[in-house]
Amino acid sequence: MSTKTEATNEEISAIDQAIAKARARQAAKGGNAEGAGEGKPKKAPKEAKPAAEPKRPRRTDEEKAAIIAARDAERATRKADREAKRAAAKAAKASEAKTPHMSKVAKAASKLPALSASAQSTLDEITANFSAAEVAVLAAHLSHFNRVKATERALNQTVKVDDTVRIVGGDARFIGLVGTIAKAQRIRCYVTVEGAKKPVYLFTSEVELVESASTEEPASESAAAVG
């Protein structure tokens, strides 16, 4: 009987040793049989889902109509602004555009000589009180008068080199200017005018004598000629 008991105790002791060894091995690996898996990282807790936003209340028909009306009004305002800008740009472009015929008339007017105060007053009175037909007839009479006077001057006066003359006809840019005869012909002459790039070519009837160049020879030159 005692022999069986001793054998049983030995078996129990062997089992205990085996369990102890197994636990030692498990502890060496970082865990034991009972707490296997304790070395693994724990999973992060799940984030709580955000609370759902409350649903917007449904708009009433009046609110919908008000929103549509406001949107239509804004569109109409933007459209009116665009049309106004286009109209202003078109008007500005039209004002800047030059009518070909009127630009020529304006260019010709810029070349006219200045009028005296009395002449300008007379012209203003004529253009304000006379009809277009009367102005045209008066202009024809004035042109004829100028022609008569020019003919008289051409017949009755001669000019020579170095004479000082006033331009009274021809190119309107030079009318009223005083210059010097650079070259004289029978009915034509060339007048040197300050500021002009070259002598002005005119009829002798289109200038009036201001001062005649001296025709007397110096005494020394006369004596030399006689000798």
Rosetta constraint file for C-alpha pairs under 8 A:
AtomPair CA 1 CA 5 HARMONIC 6.48 0.50
AtomPair CA 2 CA 6 HARMONIC 6.23 0.50
AtomPair CA 3 CA 7 HARMONIC 6.32 0.50
AtomPair CA 4 CA 8 HARMONIC 6.15 0.50
AtomPair CA 5 CA 9 HARMONIC 6.20 0.50
AtomPair CA 6 CA 10 HARMONIC 6.20 0.50
AtomPair CA 7 CA 11 HARMONIC 6.29 0.50
AtomPair CA 8 CA 12 HARMONIC 6.26 0.50
AtomPair CA 9 CA 13 HARMONIC 6.05 0.50
AtomPair CA 10 CA 14 HARMONIC 6.10 0.50
AtomPair CA 11 CA 15 HARMONIC 6.19 0.50
AtomPair CA 12 CA 16 HARMONIC 6.10 0.50
AtomPair CA 13 CA 17 HARMONIC 6.12 0.50
AtomPair CA 14 CA 18 HARMONIC 6.15 0.50
AtomPair CA 15 CA 19 HARMONIC 6.16 0.50
AtomPair CA 16 CA 20 HARMONIC 6.02 0.50
AtomPair CA 17 CA 21 HARMONIC 6.07 0.50
AtomPair CA 18 CA 22 HARMONIC 6.11 0.50
AtomPair CA 19 CA 23 HARMONIC 6.09 0.50
AtomPair CA 20 CA 24 HARMONIC 6.11 0.50
AtomPair CA 21 CA 25 HARMONIC 6.17 0.50
AtomPair CA 22 CA 26 HARMONIC 6.15 0.50
AtomPair CA 23 CA 27 HARMONIC 6.02 0.50
AtomPair CA 23 CA 32 HARMONIC 5.83 0.50
AtomPair CA 23 CA 33 HARMONIC 6.63 0.50
AtomPair CA 24 CA 28 HARMONIC 6.13 0.50
AtomPair CA 24 CA 32 HARMONIC 7.86 0.50
AtomPair CA 25 CA 29 HARMONIC 6.42 0.50
AtomPair CA 26 CA 30 HARMONIC 6.56 0.50
AtomPair CA 26 CA 31 HARMONIC 5.39 0.50
AtomPair CA 26 CA 32 HARMONIC 4.57 0.50
AtomPair CA 26 CA 33 HARMONIC 6.44 0.50
AtomPair CA 27 CA 31 HARMONIC 4.77 0.50
AtomPair CA 27 CA 32 HARMONIC 5.13 0.50
AtomPair CA 30 CA 39 HARMONIC 7.19 0.50
AtomPair CA 31 CA 35 HARMONIC 6.13 0.50
AtomPair CA 31 CA 36 HARMONIC 5.60 0.50
AtomPair CA 31 CA 37 HARMONIC 7.30 0.50
AtomPair CA 31 CA 38 HARMONIC 7.01 0.50
AtomPair CA 31 CA 39 HARMONIC 7.24 0.50
AtomPair CA 32 CA 36 HARMONIC 5.60 0.50
AtomPair CA 59 CA 63 HARMONIC 5.91 0.50
AtomPair CA 59 CA 64 HARMONIC 6.37 0.50
AtomPair CA 60 CA 64 HARMONIC 6.29 0.50
AtomPair CA 61 CA 65 HARMONIC 6.12 0.50
AtomPair CA 62 CA 66 HARMONIC 6.16 0.50
AtomPair CA 63 CA 67 HARMONIC 6.23 0.50
AtomPair CA 64 CA 68 HARMONIC 6.27 0.50
AtomPair CA 65 CA 69 HARMONIC 6.11 0.50
AtomPair CA 66 CA 70 HARMONIC 6.17 0.50
AtomPair CA 67 CA 71 HARMONIC 6.20 0.50
AtomPair CA 68 CA 72 HARMONIC 6.14 0.50
AtomPair CA 69 CA 73 HARMONIC 6.11 0.50
AtomPair CA 70 CA 74 HARMONIC 6.21 0.50
AtomPair CA 71 CA 75 HARMONIC 6.27 0.50
AtomPair CA 72 CA 76 HARMONIC 6.13 0.50
AtomPair CA 73 CA 77 HARMONIC 6.16 0.50
AtomPair CA 74 CA 78 HARMONIC 6.26 0.50
AtomPair CA 75 CA 79 HARMONIC 6.12 0.50
AtomPair CA 76 CA 80 HARMONIC 6.08 0.50
AtomPair CA 77 CA 81 HARMONIC 6.21 0.50
AtomPair CA 78 CA 82 HARMONIC 6.27 0.50
AtomPair CA 79 CA 83 HARMONIC 6.20 0.50
AtomPair CA 80 CA 84 HARMONIC 6.04 0.50
AtomPair CA 81 CA 85 HARMONIC 6.19 0.50
AtomPair CA 82 CA 86 HARMONIC 6.19 0.50
AtomPair CA 83 CA 87 HARMONIC 6.06 0.50
AtomPair CA 84 CA 88 HARMONIC 6.13 0.50
AtomPair CA 85 CA 89 HARMONIC 6.12 0.50
AtomPair CA 86 CA 90 HARMONIC 6.05 0.50
AtomPair CA 87 CA 91 HARMONIC 6.08 0.50
AtomPair CA 88 CA 92 HARMONIC 6.11 0.50
AtomPair CA 89 CA 93 HARMONIC 6.10 0.50
AtomPair CA 90 CA 94 HARMONIC 6.09 0.50
AtomPair CA 91 CA 95 HARMONIC 6.13 0.50
AtomPair CA 92 CA 96 HARMONIC 6.22 0.50
AtomPair CA 93 CA 97 HARMONIC 6.10 0.50
AtomPair CA 98 CA 102 HARMONIC 7.36 0.50
AtomPair CA 98 CA 103 HARMONIC 6.30 0.50
AtomPair CA 99 CA 103 HARMONIC 6.05 0.50
AtomPair CA 100 CA 104 HARMONIC 6.54 0.50
AtomPair CA 101 CA 105 HARMONIC 6.45 0.50
AtomPair CA 102 CA 106 HARMONIC 6.06 0.50
AtomPair CA 103 CA 107 HARMONIC 6.06 0.50
AtomPair CA 104 CA 108 HARMONIC 6.20 0.50
AtomPair CA 105 CA 109 HARMONIC 6.18 0.50
AtomPair CA 106 CA 110 HARMONIC 6.28 0.50
AtomPair CA 107 CA 111 HARMONIC 6.82 0.50
AtomPair CA 108 CA 112 HARMONIC 6.92 0.50
AtomPair CA 111 CA 172 HARMONIC 6.34 0.50
AtomPair CA 111 CA 173 HARMONIC 5.56 0.50
AtomPair CA 112 CA 172 HARMONIC 5.44 0.50
AtomPair CA 112 CA 173 HARMONIC 6.30 0.50
AtomPair CA 113 CA 172 HARMONIC 5.97 0.50
AtomPair CA 113 CA 173 HARMONIC 6.11 0.50
AtomPair CA 113 CA 174 HARMONIC 7.60 0.50
AtomPair CA 113 CA 175 HARMONIC 6.47 0.50
AtomPair CA 113 CA 176 HARMONIC 7.64 0.50
AtomPair CA 115 CA 119 HARMONIC 5.76 0.50
AtomPair CA 115 CA 120 HARMONIC 5.55 0.50
AtomPair CA 116 CA 120 HARMONIC 5.99 0.50
AtomPair CA 117 CA 121 HARMONIC 6.14 0.50
AtomPair CA 118 CA 122 HARMONIC 6.23 0.50
AtomPair CA 119 CA 123 HARMONIC 6.12 0.50
AtomPair CA 120 CA 124 HARMONIC 6.08 0.50
AtomPair CA 121 CA 125 HARMONIC 6.24 0.50
AtomPair CA 122 CA 126 HARMONIC 6.21 0.50
AtomPair CA 123 CA 127 HARMONIC 6.12 0.50
AtomPair CA 124 CA 128 HARMONIC 5.96 0.50
AtomPair CA 125 CA 129 HARMONIC 6.02 0.50
AtomPair CA 126 CA 130 HARMONIC 5.38 0.50
AtomPair CA 126 CA 135 HARMONIC 7.24 0.50
AtomPair CA 127 CA 131 HARMONIC 7.62 0.50
AtomPair CA 127 CA 135 HARMONIC 7.05 0.50
AtomPair CA 130 CA 134 HARMONIC 5.76 0.50
AtomPair CA 130 CA 135 HARMONIC 6.13 0.50
AtomPair CA 131 CA 135 HARMONIC 6.22 0.50
AtomPair CA 132 CA 136 HARMONIC 6.21 0.50
AtomPair CA 133 CA 137 HARMONIC 6.26 0.50
AtomPair CA 134 CA 138 HARMONIC 6.07 0.50
AtomPair CA 135 CA 139 HARMONIC 6.05 0.50
AtomPair CA 136 CA 140 HARMONIC 6.30 0.50
AtomPair CA 137 CA 141 HARMONIC 6.35 0.50
AtomPair CA 138 CA 142 HARMONIC 6.18 0.50
AtomPair CA 139 CA 143 HARMONIC 6.10 0.50
AtomPair CA 140 CA 144 HARMONIC 6.23 0.50
AtomPair CA 141 CA 145 HARMONIC 6.13 0.50
AtomPair CA 142 CA 146 HARMONIC 6.22 0.50
AtomPair CA 143 CA 147 HARMONIC 6.28 0.50
AtomPair CA 144 CA 148 HARMONIC 6.26 0.50
AtomPair CA 145 CA 149 HARMONIC 6.33 0.50
AtomPair CA 146 CA 150 HARMONIC 6.03 0.50
AtomPair CA 147 CA 151 HARMONIC 6.13 0.50
AtomPair CA 148 CA 152 HARMONIC 6.25 0.50
AtomPair CA 149 CA 153 HARMONIC 6.20 0.50
AtomPair CA 150 CA 154 HARMONIC 6.13 0.50
AtomPair CA 150 CA 205 HARMONIC 4.61 0.50
AtomPair CA 150 CA 206 HARMONIC 6.39 0.50
AtomPair CA 151 CA 155 HARMONIC 6.21 0.50
AtomPair CA 151 CA 205 HARMONIC 6.26 0.50
AtomPair CA 152 CA 156 HARMONIC 5.98 0.50
AtomPair CA 152 CA 205 HARMONIC 7.77 0.50
AtomPair CA 153 CA 157 HARMONIC 5.48 0.50
AtomPair CA 153 CA 204 HARMONIC 7.79 0.50
AtomPair CA 153 CA 205 HARMONIC 5.35 0.50
AtomPair CA 153 CA 208 HARMONIC 7.67 0.50
AtomPair CA 154 CA 158 HARMONIC 7.20 0.50
AtomPair CA 154 CA 187 HARMONIC 7.03 0.50
AtomPair CA 154 CA 204 HARMONIC 5.87 0.50
AtomPair CA 154 CA 205 HARMONIC 4.51 0.50
AtomPair CA 158 CA 204 HARMONIC 7.44 0.50
AtomPair CA 159 CA 163 HARMONIC 6.52 0.50
AtomPair CA 159 CA 181 HARMONIC 7.53 0.50
AtomPair CA 159 CA 184 HARMONIC 6.48 0.50
AtomPair CA 159 CA 204 HARMONIC 7.29 0.50
AtomPair CA 159 CA 209 HARMONIC 7.47 0.50
AtomPair CA 159 CA 212 HARMONIC 7.99 0.50
AtomPair CA 160 CA 181 HARMONIC 6.50 0.50
AtomPair CA 160 CA 183 HARMONIC 7.21 0.50
AtomPair CA 160 CA 184 HARMONIC 5.44 0.50
AtomPair CA 160 CA 213 HARMONIC 7.74 0.50
AtomPair CA 161 CA 180 HARMONIC 7.55 0.50
AtomPair CA 161 CA 181 HARMONIC 4.87 0.50
AtomPair CA 161 CA 182 HARMONIC 5.41 0.50
AtomPair CA 161 CA 183 HARMONIC 5.56 0.50
AtomPair CA 161 CA 184 HARMONIC 6.10 0.50
AtomPair CA 161 CA 213 HARMONIC 7.58 0.50
AtomPair CA 162 CA 180 HARMONIC 5.44 0.50
AtomPair CA 162 CA 181 HARMONIC 5.00 0.50
AtomPair CA 162 CA 182 HARMONIC 6.35 0.50
AtomPair CA 162 CA 212 HARMONIC 7.65 0.50
AtomPair CA 162 CA 213 HARMONIC 5.61 0.50
AtomPair CA 163 CA 180 HARMONIC 5.56 0.50
AtomPair CA 163 CA 181 HARMONIC 5.33 0.50
AtomPair CA 163 CA 209 HARMONIC 7.23 0.50
AtomPair CA 163 CA 210 HARMONIC 7.75 0.50
AtomPair CA 163 CA 211 HARMONIC 6.05 0.50
AtomPair CA 163 CA 212 HARMONIC 4.75 0.50
AtomPair CA 163 CA 213 HARMONIC 4.85 0.50
AtomPair CA 164 CA 178 HARMONIC 7.01 0.50
AtomPair CA 164 CA 179 HARMONIC 5.75 0.50
AtomPair CA 164 CA 180 HARMONIC 4.60 0.50
AtomPair CA 164 CA 181 HARMONIC 6.52 0.50
AtomPair CA 164 CA 209 HARMONIC 6.31 0.50
AtomPair CA 164 CA 210 HARMONIC 5.41 0.50
AtomPair CA 164 CA 211 HARMONIC 4.97 0.50
AtomPair CA 164 CA 212 HARMONIC 6.27 0.50
AtomPair CA 164 CA 213 HARMONIC 7.33 0.50
AtomPair CA 165 CA 178 HARMONIC 5.66 0.50
AtomPair CA 165 CA 179 HARMONIC 5.59 0.50
AtomPair CA 165 CA 180 HARMONIC 6.09 0.50
AtomPair CA 165 CA 181 HARMONIC 7.19 0.50
AtomPair CA 165 CA 207 HARMONIC 5.98 0.50
AtomPair CA 165 CA 208 HARMONIC 5.40 0.50
AtomPair CA 165 CA 209 HARMONIC 4.52 0.50
AtomPair CA 165 CA 210 HARMONIC 4.91 0.50
AtomPair CA 165 CA 211 HARMONIC 6.81 0.50
AtomPair CA 166 CA 175 HARMONIC 7.81 0.50
AtomPair CA 166 CA 176 HARMONIC 6.12 0.50
AtomPair CA 166 CA 177 HARMONIC 5.71 0.50
AtomPair CA 166 CA 178 HARMONIC 4.33 0.50
AtomPair CA 166 CA 179 HARMONIC 6.38 0.50
AtomPair CA 166 CA 207 HARMONIC 5.48 0.50
AtomPair CA 166 CA 208 HARMONIC 5.33 0.50
AtomPair CA 166 CA 209 HARMONIC 6.52 0.50
AtomPair CA 166 CA 210 HARMONIC 6.44 0.50
AtomPair CA 167 CA 174 HARMONIC 6.56 0.50
AtomPair CA 167 CA 175 HARMONIC 5.06 0.50
AtomPair CA 167 CA 176 HARMONIC 5.41 0.50
AtomPair CA 167 CA 177 HARMONIC 5.67 0.50
AtomPair CA 167 CA 178 HARMONIC 6.30 0.50
AtomPair CA 167 CA 179 HARMONIC 7.67 0.50
AtomPair CA 167 CA 206 HARMONIC 6.04 0.50
AtomPair CA 167 CA 207 HARMONIC 4.47 0.50
AtomPair CA 167 CA 208 HARMONIC 6.58 0.50
AtomPair CA 168 CA 175 HARMONIC 5.13 0.50
AtomPair CA 168 CA 176 HARMONIC 5.95 0.50
AtomPair CA 168 CA 206 HARMONIC 5.23 0.50
AtomPair CA 168 CA 207 HARMONIC 5.35 0.50
AtomPair CA 168 CA 208 HARMONIC 6.89 0.50
AtomPair CA 169 CA 175 HARMONIC 5.91 0.50
AtomPair CA 169 CA 205 HARMONIC 7.85 0.50
AtomPair CA 169 CA 206 HARMONIC 4.39 0.50
AtomPair CA 169 CA 207 HARMONIC 6.81 0.50
AtomPair CA 170 CA 174 HARMONIC 7.76 0.50
AtomPair CA 170 CA 175 HARMONIC 7.21 0.50
AtomPair CA 170 CA 202 HARMONIC 6.48 0.50
AtomPair CA 170 CA 203 HARMONIC 7.88 0.50
AtomPair CA 170 CA 206 HARMONIC 6.29 0.50
AtomPair CA 171 CA 175 HARMONIC 6.79 0.50
AtomPair CA 177 CA 193 HARMONIC 7.36 0.50
AtomPair CA 178 CA 193 HARMONIC 6.76 0.50
AtomPair CA 179 CA 191 HARMONIC 5.87 0.50
AtomPair CA 179 CA 192 HARMONIC 5.36 0.50
AtomPair CA 179 CA 193 HARMONIC 4.65 0.50
AtomPair CA 179 CA 194 HARMONIC 7.14 0.50
AtomPair CA 180 CA 191 HARMONIC 5.37 0.50
AtomPair CA 180 CA 192 HARMONIC 5.19 0.50
AtomPair CA 180 CA 193 HARMONIC 6.87 0.50
AtomPair CA 181 CA 189 HARMONIC 6.91 0.50
AtomPair CA 181 CA 190 HARMONIC 5.86 0.50
AtomPair CA 181 CA 191 HARMONIC 4.53 0.50
AtomPair CA 181 CA 192 HARMONIC 6.27 0.50
AtomPair CA 182 CA 189 HARMONIC 7.56 0.50
AtomPair CA 182 CA 190 HARMONIC 5.39 0.50
AtomPair CA 182 CA 191 HARMONIC 5.46 0.50
AtomPair CA 182 CA 192 HARMONIC 5.98 0.50
AtomPair CA 182 CA 199 HARMONIC 7.19 0.50
AtomPair CA 183 CA 189 HARMONIC 5.59 0.50
AtomPair CA 183 CA 190 HARMONIC 5.07 0.50
AtomPair CA 183 CA 191 HARMONIC 7.26 0.50
AtomPair CA 184 CA 188 HARMONIC 6.39 0.50
AtomPair CA 184 CA 189 HARMONIC 4.45 0.50
AtomPair CA 184 CA 190 HARMONIC 6.53 0.50
AtomPair CA 185 CA 189 HARMONIC 5.64 0.50
AtomPair CA 187 CA 203 HARMONIC 5.72 0.50
AtomPair CA 187 CA 204 HARMONIC 5.33 0.50
AtomPair CA 187 CA 205 HARMONIC 7.57 0.50
AtomPair CA 188 CA 201 HARMONIC 7.36 0.50
AtomPair CA 188 CA 202 HARMONIC 5.78 0.50
AtomPair CA 188 CA 203 HARMONIC 4.34 0.50
AtomPair CA 188 CA 204 HARMONIC 5.15 0.50
AtomPair CA 189 CA 201 HARMONIC 6.06 0.50
AtomPair CA 189 CA 202 HARMONIC 5.50 0.50
AtomPair CA 189 CA 203 HARMONIC 6.07 0.50
AtomPair CA 189 CA 204 HARMONIC 5.89 0.50
AtomPair CA 190 CA 199 HARMONIC 5.46 0.50
AtomPair CA 190 CA 200 HARMONIC 5.36 0.50
AtomPair CA 190 CA 201 HARMONIC 4.73 0.50
AtomPair CA 190 CA 202 HARMONIC 6.25 0.50
AtomPair CA 191 CA 199 HARMONIC 5.03 0.50
AtomPair CA 191 CA 200 HARMONIC 5.01 0.50
AtomPair CA 191 CA 201 HARMONIC 6.64 0.50
AtomPair CA 191 CA 202 HARMONIC 7.53 0.50
AtomPair CA 192 CA 196 HARMONIC 7.46 0.50
AtomPair CA 192 CA 198 HARMONIC 7.00 0.50
AtomPair CA 192 CA 199 HARMONIC 4.43 0.50
AtomPair CA 192 CA 200 HARMONIC 6.35 0.50
AtomPair CA 193 CA 199 HARMONIC 6.58 0.50
AtomPair CA 193 CA 200 HARMONIC 7.22 0.50
AtomPair CA 196 CA 200 HARMONIC 7.77 0.50
AtomPair CA 202 CA 206 HARMONIC 6.23 0.50
AtomPair CA 202 CA 207 HARMONIC 7.73 0.50
AtomPair CA 203 CA 207 HARMONIC 7.42 0.50
AtomPair CA 217 CA 221 HARMONIC 6.49 0.50
AtomPair CA 217 CA 222 HARMONIC 6.34 0.50
AtomPair CA 218 CA 222 HARMONIC 6.35 0.50
AtomPair CA 219 CA 223 HARMONIC 6.12 0.50
AtomPair CA 220 CA 224 HARMONIC 6.10 0.50
AtomPair CA 221 CA 225 HARMONIC 6.11 0.50
AtomPair CA 222 CA 226 HARMONIC 6.20 0.50
AtomPair CA 223 CA 227 HARMONIC 6.06 0.50
